[in-house]
Amino acid sequence: MRIELDDLSRPQVHALLREHLDDMHQISPPESVHALDLEQLKKPDITFWSVWSGDQLLGCGALKEIEPGHGEIKSMRTAHAHRRKGVAQAVLSRIVEEARRRAYSRLSLETGSQDEFVPAQRLYASFGFEHCGPFGHYVEDPNSVFMTRCL
């Protein structure tokens, strides 16, 4: 498994991000979907990584700078065929490592409150993330769970 900085140009990455957005729209109401599309992920305040085994895409994740010292985890996704193989743990470790390298004091995330998101919530909790209120541009939403961790 290798994690690479990604320029979002490969069709495999486009397909995984489409799958991610489609799933988010099937699970959550439109106003509660905070997943970023391809163009939003290309903005300069976002760093995007993809996870590969050979030429097979396993997953992805991104780090967005909300403000100096505070980052947000975005676009965490493991391809369906590669779930429960440690992909999410590996990319989350890489994101936390990068946030520390940037000397962020805090790393936060928004995920869904529905049952489909419980495994993600458990993963984040295992990395020391704790529930918090909305941050950045977010507002209170019964379909969202907000988590943060001091670094």
C-alpha angles and dihedrals in degrees: 000000000000128000117211136185102248132210092202093240102118121096092225089060091047090053093049091049091049089051089050094051093044091052093047091052091049093052104036135040112258095254090056098050108104098167113128124236125226096271093048090051090056093064115118095244091063129078115196129198131190126201120221143181106196104312093334118107111224102176149309146225140182142208120216123192107228093179134332107303096012126088134181128214111230139175098016104174137156118197110250093244092055103046119132092024098104097263095126092046091051096050092042089052089052092050093049089048091052092047089054091047088054089050093240112171093204139030120192140177144187121219135163127280095216123105091259089067098051093095090053091048090051091050092051092046089052087058092053100264115147132196115268140162126274116299135191110003095342124114131200108288128171088218093057135075116197121204134178141180133196114230 
